[in-house]
Amino acid sequence: MDRRIQRTRQVIVEAFLSLLEQKDFSEIIIKDITEKANVNRSTFYLHYLDKYDLLDKITAEHITALSEALHQDNISLYEYDPSPDVPDPYFIAMFEHIAKNEFFYKMMITKMPRSSFATKLQELIRDSCYVRISHISPEKKLIVPLDLLLDYLSSSLMGIIYKWLDQQMMYAPRYMALQLTRLSLSGTYEAMGLS
């Protein structure tokens, strides 16, 4: 893509996200975006049909980028030997990607919690967990039904991501990855001291 086109889109997206920090999505109009981005309305319409198209496109871009981050190093993800001292590469990839795109994720998850983005993000997490589980040796039996396991994993990760962003990412991505690795290894009862 031409650098000027990239730069124009970046400016429009940044303006939109900045407005989203101040207003509800329903209150944002194209004029707000173009004024904040310092571009003409015609320039906006060269790239996006309307604010919904803008939202759909940036959502798709980030979902694709996270999916690539979670699958970029399949060998280390699938051959990871769980250890309480070595963070799971899956968690590292997830938290590092979100940290690099903090403002976008914060706006999408904390300002638009019922958005299609949150649904798509949870679906991506669920699907990527399924892919990981499917690479585990077939002779290992699951102790709970697969659908419940996937729902538990994706819902709990979404909750952790939401709180992490809402609390200004008070822990570093690698620290988050290590803690989730430890929690995954020990299970919730052992983490609570019940075992």
C-alpha positions in Angstrom: 0.0 0.0 0.0 1.2 3.5 -0.9 2.7 5.3 2.2 0.5 8.3 1.8 -2.6 6.1 1.8 -1.3 4.3 4.9 -0.6 7.6 6.6 -4.0 9.0 5.8 -5.8 5.9 7.1 -3.6 6.0 10.2 -4.6 9.6 10.9 -8.3 8.8 10.4 -8.1 5.8 12.7 -6.2 7.7 15.4 -8.8 10.6 15.2 -11.6 8.1 15.5 -10.1 6.3 18.5 -9.4 9.6 20.2 -13.0 10.7 19.7 -14.2 7.3 21.0 -12.3 8.1 24.2 -14.4 11.2 24.7 -17.8 10.3 23.2 -20.0 7.3 22.7 -19.8 5.7 19.3 -23.4 6.7 18.5 -22.5 10.4 19.0 -19.5 10.4 16.7 -20.2 11.8 13.2 -18.0 11.9 10.1 -17.5 15.7 10.5 -16.0 15.0 14.0 -13.5 12.5 12.5 -12.5 14.6 9.6 -12.0 17.7 11.7 -9.9 15.8 14.3 -7.9 14.1 11.5 -7.6 17.4 9.6 -8.7 15.7 6.3 -11.5 16.5 3.9 -14.8 14.6 3.9 -14.0 13.4 0.4 -10.7 12.0 1.7 -12.5 10.1 4.4 -14.9 8.6 1.8 -12.1 7.5 -0.4 -11.1 5.1 2.3 -14.3 4.3 4.2 -18.1 4.2 3.4 -19.0 5.5 6.9 -18.1 5.2 10.5 -19.4 1.6 10.6 -17.2 0.6 7.7 -14.2 2.3 9.5 -15.0 0.3 12.7 -15.4 -2.9 10.7 -12.1 -2.4 8.9 -10.0 -1.6 11.9 -11.6 -4.4 13.8 -10.7 -6.9 11.0 -7.2 -5.6 10.8 -6.5 -6.1 14.5 -8.2 -9.5 14.7 -6.1 -10.6 11.7 -2.9 -9.2 13.3 -3.6 -11.0 16.6 -4.4 -14.2 14.9 -1.1 -14.0 13.0 0.8 -13.2 16.3 -0.8 -16.3 18.0 0.1 -18.6 15.1 3.4 -17.1 13.9 5.6 -19.7 15.7 3.5 -22.8 15.7 6.4 -25.1 16.8 7.0 -23.3 20.1 3.3 -23.0 20.8 2.6 -26.7 20.2 5.8 -28.1 21.6 5.8 -25.9 24.7 6.7 -27.9 27.8 4.7 -26.3 30.7 6.8 -24.9 33.5 5.9 -22.5 36.3 9.1 -20.5 35.5 8.7 -20.2 31.7 5.8 -18.3 30.4 3.6 -20.0 27.7 4.5 -18.5 24.3 0.8 -18.3 23.5 0.2 -15.9 26.5 3.4 -13.9 25.6 2.2 -13.4 22.0 -1.3 -12.4 23.2 -0.3 -9.9 25.8 2.6 -8.4 23.8 0.3 -7.8 20.8 -2.3 -6.2 23.0 0.3 -4.0 24.7 1.6 -2.8 21.4 -2.0 -1.8 20.4 -3.1 -0.8 23.9 -5.1 2.3 22.9 -7.1 0.4 20.2 -7.9 -2.5 22.5 -8.7 -0.3 25.4 -11.2 1.7 23.4 -12.8 -1.4 21.8 -13.0 -3.4 25.1 -13.6 -0.8 27.7 -15.6 1.8 25.7 -17.5 -0.6 23.5 -17.9 -3.7 25.7 -20.9 -5.0 23.8 -19.3 -4.4 20.4 -18.8 -7.0 17.7 -15.1 -6.6 18.3 -15.3 -8.2 21.8 -17.3 -11.1 20.3 -14.8 -11.5 17.5 -11.9 -11.4 19.9 -13.4 -14.0 22.2 -14.1 -16.2 19.1 -10.5 -15.9 18.0 -9.3 -16.9 21.5 -11.7 -19.8 21.5 -10.6 -21.0 18.1 -6.9 -20.6 18.8 -7.4 -22.6 22.1 -9.2 -25.3 20.0 -6.2 -25.5 17.6 -3.8 -25.9 20.4 -5.9 -28.6 22.0 -6.2 -30.4 18.7 -2.4 -30.7 18.5 -2.2 -32.5 21.8 -1.5 -36.2 21.6 -4.8 -38.0 20.9 -4.3 -40.6 23.6 -4.6 -37.9 26.2 -8.2 -37.6 27.3 -9.9 -34.4 28.3 -11.4 -34.5 31.8 -14.2 -32.1 30.9 -16.2 -31.7 27.7 -14.3 -29.8 25.0 -17.0 -27.1 24.6 -17.0 -26.3 28.3 -13.2 -26.1 28.4 -13.1 -23.8 25.4 -15.8 -21.5 26.9 -14.0 -21.4 30.2 -10.6 -20.6 28.6 -11.9 -17.9 26.2 -14.2 -16.3 28.8 -11.6 -16.2 31.5 -8.9 -14.8 29.1 -11.4 -12.1 28.0 -12.0 -11.1 31.6 -8.3 -10.9 32.4 -7.6 -8.8 29.3 -10.5 -6.5 30.2 -9.2 -6.0 33.8 -5.6 -5.6 32.6 -6.5 -2.8 30.2 -8.9 -1.2 32.6 -6.2 -1.1 35.3 -3.7 0.7 32.9 -1.8 -2.6 32.2 -0.2 -2.4 35.7 1.7 -5.6 35.0 4.1 -6.1 32.1 2.9 -8.5 29.3 5.6 -11.1 30.1 4.6 -11.0 33.8 0.9 -11.5 32.8 1.9 -14.4 30.6 3.9 -16.0 33.4 1.1 -15.6 35.9 -1.5 -17.1 33.5 0.9 -20.0 32.8 1.2 -20.7 36.6 -2.5 -20.4 37.0 -3.1 -22.8 34.1 -0.6 -25.3 35.5 -1.8 -25.3 39.1 -5.5 -24.8 38.5 -7.8 -22.5 40.4 -8.1 -24.7 43.5 -4.4 -25.0 44.0 -4.0 -21.3 43.2 -6.5 -20.6 46.0 -4.6 -22.9 48.4 -7.3 -25.5 48.6 -5.4 -28.5 47.4 
